[in-house]
Amino acid sequence: MTPESLLTDAEKNEDNNKNIGQQLDIQSSTGIEGQSPKTGLSSDEVDAVNRYVQSSENSQINTLQNQLSDTSTEINSINNKINEKRQRLMRQEAEIMQKKKIILTRNRMLNISDANNRYNQKLIYTFVSIIFGLFIIVLVLYTYNNKNYIQKTNILNSVANNSGNNS
């Protein structure tokens, strides 16, 4: 049973008991002194019935109030658990958002690092190619100069040999 249904049942029982008590009061006031006209009960008997009805009514109300307080404490404990879980969920969502921000920051840092690495790699390749180009130019100039020098020495040697042979 839900607390709402218990409460409505208690209200209905209370209304019914009040109506019965009022009917008994009316009967006792309209009847012969000391007796009820319809039931033939004495006023003591009517009072006893009224006390019994009130005591049963009070016991029913007390049990319903106890049940209502028990269910309200259960509802409060469940609400407290729900609030704790809601707060934990909110903390977890906040942590997730912070971690997403950290991930975005780290991704941006990684992209910047990659761009710097690519730039440095291009610089290194450019310097290496310039060094190889200069080395090739030096080799070409060396061989060209050596060929001219070798040809000059060969010409001088051949002239010297020819002049030595002529003498």
VOZADO-555606 format. One record per atom (N, C-alpha, C): atom name; x, z, y. Coordinates in nm, 2 decimals, m for minus. Layout:
N
<r "CA", <X, Z, Y>> ...
This chain:
167
<r "N", <0.08, 0.00, m0.12>> <r "CA", <0.00, 0.00, 0.00>> <r "C", <0.09, 0.00, 0.12>> <r "N", <0.05, m0.07, 0.22>> <r "CA", <0.12, m0.08, 0.35>> <r "C", <0.08, 0.04, 0.44>> <r "N", <0.16, 0.07, 0.53>> <r "CA", <0.12, 0.18, 0.63>> <r "C", <0.00, 0.15, 0.71>> <r "N", <m0.02, 0.02, 0.74>> <r "CA", <m0.14, m0.02, 0.81>> <r "C", <m0.27, 0.01, 0.73>> <r "N", <m0.26, m0.03, 0.60>> <r "CA", <m0.38, m0.01, 0.52>> <r "C", <m0.41, 0.14, 0.50>> <r "N", <m0.30, 0.22, 0.49>> <r "CA", <m0.32, 0.36, 0.47>> <r "C", <m0.39, 0.42, 0.60>> <r "N", <m0.34, 0.37, 0.71>> <r "CA", <m0.40, 0.43, 0.84>> <r "C", <m0.54, 0.39, 0.85>> <r "N", <m0.58, 0.26, 0.82>> <r "CA", <m0.72, 0.22, 0.83>> <r "C", <m0.81, 0.30, 0.73>> <r "N", <m0.76, 0.32, 0.61>> <r "CA", <m0.83, 0.40, 0.51>> <r "C", <m0.85, 0.54, 0.56>> <r "N", <m0.75, 0.60, 0.62>> <r "CA", <m0.77, 0.74, 0.67>> <r "C", <m0.87, 0.74, 0.79>> <r "N", <m0.87, 0.64, 0.87>> <r "CA", <m0.97, 0.64, 0.98>> <r "C", <m1.11, 0.62, 0.93>> <r "N", <m1.13, 0.54, 0.82>> <r "CA", <m1.26, 0.52, 0.76>> <r "C", <m1.31, 0.65, 0.70>> <r "N", <m1.22, 0.72, 0.63>> <r "CA", <m1.25, 0.84, 0.56>> <r "C", <m1.29, 0.95, 0.67>> <r "N", <m1.22, 0.95, 0.78>> <r "CA", <m1.25, 1.05, 0.88>> <r "C", <m1.38, 1.02, 0.94>> <r "N", <m1.41, 0.89, 0.97>> <r "CA", <m1.54, 0.86, 1.03>> <r "C", <m1.66, 0.90, 0.93>> <r "N", <m1.64, 0.86, 0.80>> <r "CA", <m1.74, 0.90, 0.70>> <r "C", <m1.76, 1.05, 0.69>> <r "N", <m1.66, 1.12, 0.69>> <r "CA", <m1.67, 1.27, 0.69>> <r "C", <m1.74, 1.33, 0.81>> <r "N", <m1.71, 1.27, 0.93>> <r "CA", <m1.78, 1.32, 1.05>> <r "C", <m1.93, 1.29, 1.04>> <r "N", <m1.96, 1.17, 0.99>> <r "CA", <m2.10, 1.13, 0.98>> <r "C", <m2.17, 1.23, 0.88>> <r "N", <m2.11, 1.26, 0.77>> <r "CA", <m2.17, 1.35, 0.68>> <r "C", <m2.19, 1.49, 0.74>> <r "N", <m2.09, 1.53, 0.81>> <r "CA", <m2.10, 1.66, 0.88>> <r "C", <m2.21, 1.67, 0.98>> <r "N", <m2.22, 1.56, 1.06>> <r "CA", <m2.33, 1.55, 1.16>> <r "C", <m2.47, 1.55, 1.09>> <r "N", <m2.48, 1.48, 0.98>> <r "CA", <m2.61, 1.48, 0.91>> <r "C", <m2.64, 1.62, 0.86>> <r "N", <m2.54, 1.69, 0.81>> <r "CA", <m2.57, 1.82, 0.76>> <r "C", <m2.61, 1.91, 0.87>> <r "N", <m2.54, 1.90, 0.99>> <r "CA", <m2.58, 1.98, 1.10>> <r "C", <m2.72, 1.95, 1.15>> <r "N", <m2.76, 1.82, 1.15>> <r "CA", <m2.90, 1.79, 1.19>> <r "C", <m3.00, 1.84, 1.09>> <r "N", <m2.97, 1.83, 0.96>> <r "CA", <m3.06, 1.88, 0.86>> <r "C", <m3.08, 2.03, 0.87>> <r "N", <m2.97, 2.10, 0.90>> <r "CA", <m2.97, 2.25, 0.90>> <r "C", <m3.05, 2.29, 1.03>> <r "N", <m3.04, 2.21, 1.14>> <r "CA", <m3.11, 2.25, 1.26>> <r "C", <m3.26, 2.22, 1.25>> <r "N", <m3.30, 2.12, 1.18>> <r "CA", <m3.44, 2.08, 1.17>> <r "C", <m3.52, 2.15, 1.06>> <r "N", <m3.45, 2.21, 0.97>> <r "CA", <m3.52, 2.26, 0.85>> <r "C", <m3.57, 2.40, 0.87>> <r "N", <m3.62, 2.46, 0.76>> <r "CA", <m3.66, 2.60, 0.77>> <r "C", <m3.54, 2.69, 0.78>> <r "N", <m3.56, 2.80, 0.84>> <r "CA", <m3.45, 2.88, 0.87>> <r "C", <m3.39, 2.93, 0.74>> <r "N", <m3.25, 2.90, 0.73>> <r "CA", <m3.19, 2.93, 0.60>> <r "C", <m3.19, 2.83, 0.50>> <r "N", <m3.26, 2.72, 0.52>> <r "CA", <m3.27, 2.61, 0.41>> <r "C", <m3.27, 2.48, 0.48>> <r "N", <m3.21, 2.38, 0.41>> <r "CA", <m3.21, 2.24, 0.46>> <r "C", <m3.34, 2.17, 0.41>> <r "N", <m3.41, 2.10, 0.49>> <r "CA", <m3.54, 2.04, 0.45>> <r "C", <m3.53, 1.94, 0.34>> <r "N", <m3.43, 1.86, 0.34>> <r "CA", <m3.42, 1.75, 0.24>> <r "C", <m3.35, 1.80, 0.11>> <r "N", <m3.25, 1.89, 0.12>> <r "CA", <m3.18, 1.93, 0.00>> <r "C", <m3.22, 2.06, m0.05>> <r "N", <m3.28, 2.14, 0.03>> <r "CA", <m3.32, 2.27, m0.01>> <r "C", <m3.21, 2.37, m0.02>> <r "N", <m3.10, 2.34, 0.05>> <r "CA", <m2.98, 2.43, 0.04>> <r "C", <m2.99, 2.53, 0.16>> <r "N", <m2.93, 2.64, 0.13>> <r "CA", <m2.93, 2.75, 0.23>> <r "C", <m2.81, 2.71, 0.33>> <r "N", <m2.82, 2.78, 0.44>> <r "CA", <m2.71, 2.76, 0.55>> <r "C", <m2.58, 2.79, 0.50>> <r "N", <m2.56, 2.90, 0.41>> <r "CA", <m2.44, 2.93, 0.35>> <r "C", <m2.38, 2.82, 0.26>> <r "N", <m2.48, 2.76, 0.19>> <r "CA", <m2.44, 2.65, 0.10>> <r "C", <m2.39, 2.53, 0.18>> <r "N", <m2.47, 2.50, 0.29>> <r "CA", <m2.43, 2.39, 0.38>> <r "C", <m2.30, 2.42, 0.44>> <r "N", <m2.27, 2.54, 0.48>> <r "CA", <m2.14, 2.58, 0.54>> <r "C", <m2.03, 2.56, 0.44>> <r "N", <m2.06, 2.60, 0.31>> <r "CA", <m1.96, 2.58, 0.21>> <r "C", <m1.93, 2.43, 0.18>> <r "N", <m2.04, 2.35, 0.18>> <r "CA", <m2.02, 2.20, 0.17>> <r "C", <m1.94, 2.15, 0.28>> <r "N", <m1.97, 2.20, 0.40>> <r "CA", <m1.90, 2.15, 0.52>> <r "C", <m1.75, 2.19, 0.51>> <r "N", <m1.72, 2.31, 0.47>> <r "CA", <m1.58, 2.36, 0.46>> <r "C", <m1.51, 2.28, 0.35>> <r "N", <m1.58, 2.25, 0.24>> <r "CA", <m1.52, 2.17, 0.13>> <r "C", <m1.49, 2.03, 0.18>> <r "N", <m1.58, 1.97, 0.25>> <r "CA", <m1.56, 1.83, 0.31>> <r "C", <m1.45, 1.83, 0.41>> <r "N", <m1.44, 1.93, 0.49>> <r "CA", <m1.33, 1.94, 0.59>> <r "C", <m1.20, 1.97, 0.52>> <r "N", <m1.20, 2.05, 0.42>> <r "CA", <m1.07, 2.08, 0.35>> <r "C", <m1.02, 1.95, 0.27>> <r "N", <m1.12, 1.88, 0.21>> <r "CA", <m1.08, 1.76, 0.14>> <r "C", <m1.04, 1.65, 0.24>> <r "N", <m1.11, 1.65, 0.35>> <r "CA", <m1.07, 1.56, 0.46>> <r "C", <m0.93, 1.59, 0.51>> <r "N", <m0.91, 1.72, 0.54>> <r "CA", <m0.78, 1.76, 0.59>> <r "C", <m0.66, 1.73, 0.48>> <r "N", <m0.69, 1.76, 0.36>> <r "CA", <m0.59, 1.73, 0.26>> <r "C", <m0.56, 1.58, 0.25>> <r "N", <m0.67, 1.50, 0.26>> <r "CA", <m0.65, 1.35, 0.26>> <r "C", <m0.57, 1.31, 0.38>> <r "N", <m0.61, 1.36, 0.49>> <r "CA", <m0.53, 1.33, 0.62>> <r "C", <m0.39, 1.37, 0.61>> <r "N", <m0.36, 1.49, 0.55>> <r "CA", <m0.23, 1.54, 0.54>> <r "C", <m0.15, 1.45, 0.44>> <r "N", <m0.21, 1.41, 0.33>> <r "CA", <m0.14, 1.32, 0.24>> <r "C", <m0.11, 1.19, 0.30>> <r "N", <m0.21, 1.14, 0.37>> <r "CA", <m0.19, 1.01, 0.44>> <r "C", <m0.08, 1.02, 0.55>> <r "N", <m0.08, 1.13, 0.62>> <r "CA", <0.02, 1.15, 0.72>> <r "C", <0.16, 1.16, 0.66>> <r "N", <0.17, 1.23, 0.54>> <r "CA", <0.29, 1.24, 0.47>> <r "C", <0.34, 1.10, 0.43>> <r "N", <0.25, 1.03, 0.37>> <r "CA", <0.28, 0.89, 0.33>> <r "C", <0.32, 0.81, 0.44>> <r "N", <0.25, 0.82, 0.55>> <r "CA", <0.29, 0.75, 0.67>> <r "C", <0.42, 0.78, 0.73>> <r "N", <0.46, 0.91, 0.73>> <r "CA", <0.59, 0.96, 0.78>> <r "C", <0.70, 0.91, 0.68>> <r "N", <0.67, 0.91, 0.55>> <r "CA", <0.77, 0.86, 0.45>> <r "C", <0.79, 0.71, 0.47>> <r "N", <0.68, 0.64, 0.49>> <r "CA", <0.70, 0.49, 0.51>> <r "C", <0.77, 0.47, 0.64>> <r "N", <0.74, 0.55, 0.74>> <r "CA", <0.81, 0.52, 0.87>> <r "C", <0.95, 0.55, 0.86>> <r "N", <0.99, 0.66, 0.79>> <r "CA", <1.14, 0.69, 0.77>> <r "C", <1.20, 0.57, 0.69>> <r "N", <1.13, 0.52, 0.59>> <r "CA", <1.19, 0.41, 0.52>> <r "C", <1.20, 0.29, 0.61>> <r "N", <1.10, 0.26, 0.69>> <r "CA", <1.11, 0.15, 0.78>> <r "C", <1.23, 0.17, 0.88>> <r "N", <1.24, 0.29, 0.93>> <r "CA", <1.35, 0.32, 1.02>> <r "C", <1.49, 0.30, 0.96>> <r "N", <1.50, 0.34, 0.83>> <r "CA", <1.63, 0.32, 0.76>> <r "C", <1.66, 0.17, 0.74>> <r "N", <1.55, 0.10, 0.70>> <r "CA", <1.57, m0.04, 0.68>> <r "C", <1.60, m0.11, 0.81>> <r "N", <1.54, m0.07, 0.92>> <r "CA", <1.57, m0.13, 1.06>> <r "C", <1.72, m0.10, 1.09>> <r "N", <1.76, 0.02, 1.06>> <r "CA", <1.90, 0.06, 1.09>> <r "C", <2.00, m0.03, 1.01>> <r "N", <1.97, m0.05, 0.89>> <r "CA", <2.05, m0.14, 0.80>> <r "C", <2.05, m0.28, 0.86>> <r "N", <1.93, m0.33, 0.90>> <r "CA", <1.92, m0.46, 0.96>> <r "C", <2.00, m0.47, 1.09>> <r "N", <2.00, m0.37, 1.17>> <r "CA", <2.07, m0.37, 1.30>> <r "C", <2.22, m0.37, 1.27>> <r "N", <2.27, m0.29, 1.17>> <r "CA", <2.41, m0.29, 1.13>> <r "C", <2.45, m0.42, 1.09>> <r "N", <2.37, m0.49, 1.00>> <r "CA", <2.41, m0.62, 0.95>> <r "C", <2.41, m0.72, 1.06>> <r "N", <2.31, m0.71, 1.16>> <r "CA", <2.30, m0.80, 1.27>> <r "C", <2.43, m0.79, 1.36>> <r "N", <2.47, m0.66, 1.38>> <r "CA", <2.59, m0.64, 1.46>> <r "C", <2.71, m0.69, 1.39>> <r "N", <2.72, m0.67, 1.26>> <r "CA", <2.84, m0.73, 1.18>> <r "C", <2.84, m0.88, 1.19>> <r "N", <2.72, m0.94, 1.18>> <r "CA", <2.71, m1.08, 1.19>> <r "C", <2.75, m1.13, 1.32>> <r "N", <2.71, m1.06, 1.43>> <r "CA", <2.75, m1.10, 1.56>> <r "C", <2.91, m1.09, 1.58>> <r "N", <2.96, m0.98, 1.52>> <r "CA", <3.11, m0.97, 1.53>> <r "C", <3.18, m1.08, 1.45>> <r "N", <3.13, m1.12, 1.34>> <r "CA", <3.19, m1.22, 1.26>> <r "C", <3.17, m1.36, 1.33>> <r "N", <3.06, m1.38, 1.39>> <r "CA", <3.05, m1.51, 1.47>> <r "C", <3.14, m1.51, 1.59>> <r "N", <3.16, m1.40, 1.65>> <r "CA", <3.26, m1.39, 1.76>> <r "C", <3.40, m1.42, 1.71>> <r "N", <3.43, m1.36, 1.60>> <r "CA", <3.57, m1.39, 1.54>> <r "C", <3.58, m1.53, 1.50>> <r "N", <3.48, m1.59, 1.45>> <r "CA", <3.48, m1.74, 1.41>> <r "C", <3.51, m1.82, 1.53>> <r "N", <3.44, m1.79, 1.64>> <r "CA", <3.46, m1.87, 1.77>> <r "C", <3.60, m1.85, 1.82>> <r "N", <3.65, m1.73, 1.81>> <r "CA", <3.79, m1.71, 1.85>> <r "C", <3.89, m1.79, 1.77>> <r "N", <3.86, m1.79, 1.64>> <r "CA", <3.95, m1.87, 1.55>> <r "C", <3.94, m2.02, 1.57>> <r "N", <3.82, m2.06, 1.60>> <r "CA", <3.80, m2.20, 1.63>> <r "C", <3.88, m2.24, 1.76>> <r "N", <3.88, m2.15, 1.86>> <r "CA", <3.96, m2.17, 1.98>> <r "C", <4.11, m2.18, 1.95>> <r "N", <4.15, m2.09, 1.86>> <r "CA", <4.29, m2.08, 1.82>> <r "C", <4.33, m2.21, 1.75>> <r "N", <4.24, m2.26, 1.67>> <r "CA", <4.27, m2.38, 1.59>> <r "C", <4.28, m2.50, 1.69>> <r "N", <4.19, m2.51, 1.79>> <r "CA", <4.20, m2.61, 1.88>> <r "C", <4.33, m2.61, 1.96>> <r "N", <4.37, m2.49, 2.00>> <r "CA", <4.49, m2.47, 2.07>> <r "C", <4.61, m2.51, 1.99>> <r "N", <4.61, m2.47, 1.86>> <r "CA", <4.72, m2.51, 1.78>> <r "C", <4.72, m2.66, 1.75>> <r "N", <4.61, m2.72, 1.74>> <r "CA", <4.61, m2.87, 1.72>> <r "C", <4.66, m2.94, 1.84>> <r "N", <4.63, m2.89, 1.96>> <r "CA", <4.68, m2.95, 2.08>> <r "C", <4.83, m2.93, 2.09>> <r "N", <4.88, m2.81, 2.06>> <r "CA", <5.02, m2.79, 2.05>> <r "C", <5.09, m2.88, 1.96>> <r "N", <5.03, m2.90, 1.84>> <r "CA", <5.09, m2.99, 1.74>> <r "C", <5.09, m3.14, 1.80>> <r "N", <4.99, m3.18, 1.86>> <r "CA", <4.99, m3.31, 1.92>> <r "C", <5.09, m3.33, 2.03>> <r "N", <5.11, m3.23, 2.11>> <r "CA", <5.22, m3.24, 2.21>> <r "C", <5.35, m3.24, 2.15>> <r "N", <5.37, m3.16, 2.05>> <r "CA", <5.50, m3.15, 1.97>> <r "C", <5.53, m3.29, 1.91>> <r "N", <5.43, m3.35, 1.85>> <r "CA", <5.45, m3.48, 1.79>> <r "C", <5.48, m3.59, 1.89>> <r "N", <5.42, m3.58, 2.01>> <r "CA", <5.45, m3.68, 2.12>> <r "C", <5.59, m3.66, 2.17>> <r "N", <5.64, m3.53, 2.18>> <r "CA", <5.77, m3.51, 2.22>> <r "C", <5.87, m3.55, 2.12>> <r "N", <5.84, m3.53, 1.99>> <r "CA", <5.93, m3.58, 1.88>> <r "C", <5.94, m3.73, 1.88>> <r "N", <5.83, m3.80, 1.90>> <r "CA", <5.83, m3.94, 1.90>> <r "C", <5.92, m3.99, 2.02>> <r "N", <5.90, m3.93, 2.14>> <r "CA", <5.98, m3.97, 2.25>> <r "C", <6.13, m3.94, 2.23>> <r "N", <6.17, m3.83, 2.17>> <r "CA", <6.31, m3.80, 2.14>> <r "C", <6.36, m3.90, 2.03>> <r "N", <6.28, m3.93, 1.94>> <r "CA", <6.32, m4.03, 1.83>> <r "C", <6.35, m4.16, 1.90>> <r "N", <6.26, m4.20, 1.99>> <r "CA", <6.29, m4.33, 2.06>> <r "C", <6.42, m4.33, 2.14>> <r "N", <6.44, m4.22, 2.20>> <r "CA", <6.57, m4.20, 2.28>> <r "C", <6.69, m4.21, 2.19>> <r "N", <6.68, m4.14, 2.07>> <r "CA", <6.79, m4.14, 1.98>> <r "C", <6.82, m4.28, 1.93>> <r "N", <6.71, m4.35, 1.89>> <r "CA", <6.73, m4.49, 1.84>> <r "C", <6.78, m4.58, 1.95>> <r "N", <6.74, m4.56, 2.07>> <r "CA", <6.79, m4.64, 2.18>> <r "C", <6.94, m4.62, 2.20>> <r "N", <6.99, m4.49, 2.20>> <r "CA", <7.13, m4.46, 2.22>> <r "C", <7.21, m4.51, 2.10>> <r "N", <7.16, m4.50, 1.98>> <r "CA", <7.23, m4.55, 1.86>> <r "C", <7.24, m4.70, 1.87>> <r "N", <7.14, m4.77, 1.91>> <r "CA", <7.15, m4.92, 1.92>> <r "C", <7.24, m4.96, 2.03>> <r "N", <7.24, m4.88, 2.15>> <r "CA", <7.34, m4.91, 2.25>> <r "C", <7.48, m4.89, 2.20>> <r "N", <7.51, m4.79, 2.13>> <r "CA", <7.64, m4.76, 2.08>> <r "C", <7.68, m4.87, 1.98>> <r "N", <7.59, m4.91, 1.89>> <r "CA", <7.62, m5.03, 1.80>> <r "C", <7.65, m5.15, 1.88>> <r "N", <7.57, m5.18, 1.98>> <r "CA", <7.59, m5.30, 2.06>> <r "C", <7.72, m5.30, 2.13>> <r "N", <7.76, m5.18, 2.19>> <r "CA", <7.89, m5.17, 2.25>> <r "C", <8.01, m5.19, 2.15>> <r "N", <7.99, m5.13, 2.03>> <r "CA", <8.09, m5.15, 1.92>> <r "C", <8.10, m5.29, 1.88>> <r "N", <7.99, m5.36, 1.87>> <r "CA", <8.00, m5.51, 1.84>> <r "C", <8.07, m5.58, 1.95>> <r "N", <8.03, m5.55, 2.07>> <r "CA", <8.10, m5.62, 2.19>> <r "C", <8.25, m5.60, 2.19>> <r "N", <8.29, m5.47, 2.16>> <r "CA", <8.43, m5.44, 2.16>> <r "C", <8.50, m5.52, 2.04>> <r "N", <8.43, m5.53, 1.93>> <r "CA", <8.49, m5.60, 1.82>> <r "C", <8.51, m5.75, 1.85>> <r "N", <8.40, m5.80, 1.92>> <r "CA", <8.41, m5.95, 1.96>> <r "C", <8.52, m5.97, 2.06>> <r "N", <8.53, m5.88, 2.16>> <r "CA", <8.64, m5.90, 2.25>> <r "C", <8.77, m5.88, 2.19>> <r "N", <8.79, m5.79, 2.10>> <r "CA", <8.92, m5.77, 2.03>> <r "C", <8.95, m5.89, 1.95>> <r "N", <8.86, m5.94, 1.87>> <r "CA", <8.89, m6.06, 1.79>> <r "C", <8.92, m6.18, 1.88>> <r "N", <8.85, m6.19, 1.99>> <r "CA", <8.87, m6.30, 2.08>> <r "C", <9.01, m6.29, 2.15>> <r "N", <9.04, m6.17, 2.20>> <r "CA", <9.17, m6.15, 2.26>> <r "C", <9.28, m6.17, 2.15>> <r "N", <9.26, m6.12, 2.03>> <r "CA", <9.37, m6.13, 1.93>> <r "C", <9.38, m6.28, 1.89>> <r "N", <9.28, m6.36, 1.89>> <r "CA", <9.29, m6.50, 1.86>> <r "C", <9.37, m6.57, 1.96>> <r "N", <9.35, m6.54, 2.09>> <r "CA", <9.43, m6.60, 2.20>> <r "C", <9.57, m6.55, 2.19>> <r "N", <9.59, m6.42, 2.16>> <r "CA", <9.73, m6.37, 2.15>> <r "C", <9.80, m6.43, 2.04>> <r "N", <9.73, m6.44, 1.92>> <r "CA", <9.79, m6.50, 1.80>> <r "C", <9.82, m6.65, 1.83>> <r "N", <9.74, m6.72, 1.90>> <r "CA", <9.76, m6.85, 1.93>> <r "C", <9.88, m6.87, 2.02>> <r "N", <9.89, m6.78, 2.12>> <r "CA", <10.00, m6.78, 2.21>> <r "C", <10.13, m6.75, 2.14>> <r "N", <10.13, m6.65, 2.05>> <r "CA", <10.25, m6.62, 1.98>> <r "C", <10.29, m6.73, 1.89>> <r "N", <10.19, m6.79, 1.83>> <r "CA", <10.22, m6.90, 1.74>> <r "C", <10.28, m7.02, 1.82>> <r "N", <10.22, m7.04, 1.93>> <r "CA", <10.28, m7.15, 2.01>> <r "C", <10.42, m7.12, 2.06>> <r "N", <10.44, m6.99, 2.10>> <r "CA", <10.58, m6.95, 2.14>> <r "C", <10.67, m6.96, 2.02>> <r "N", <10.63, m6.91, 1.91>> <r "CA", <10.71, m6.92, 1.79>> <r "C", <10.74, m7.06, 1.75>> <r "N", <10.64, m7.14, 1.75>> <r "CA", <10.67, m7.28, 1.72>> <r "C", <10.76, m7.35, 1.82>> <r "N", <10.74, m7.31, 1.95>> <r "CA", <10.83, m7.37, 2.05>> <r "C", <10.97, m7.31, 2.03>> <r "N", <10.98, m7.19, 2.00>> <r "CA", <11.11, m7.13, 1.97>> <r "C", <11.17, m7.19, 1.85>> <r "N", <11.10, m7.21, 1.75>> <r "CA", <11.15, m7.27, 1.63>> <r "C", <11.19, m7.41, 1.66>> <r "N", <11.11, m7.48, 1.73>> <r "CA", <11.15, m7.62, 1.76>> <r "C", <11.27, m7.62, 1.85>> <r "N", <11.28, m7.53, 1.94>> <r "CA", <11.41, m7.53, 2.02>> <r "C", <11.53, m7.48, 1.94>> <r "N", <11.51, m7.40, 1.85>> <r "CA", <11.61, m7.35, 1.76>> <r "C", <11.65, m7.46, 1.66>> <r "N", <11.56, m7.54, 1.62>> <r "CA", <11.59, m7.65, 1.53>> <r "C", <11.66, m7.76, 1.61>> <r "N", <11.63, m7.78, 1.73>> <r "CA", <11.69, m7.88, 1.81>> <r "C", <11.83, m7.84, 1.85>> <r "N", <11.87, m7.73, 1.85>> <r "CA", <12.00, m7.70, 1.89>> <r "C", <12.10, m7.69, 1.78>> 
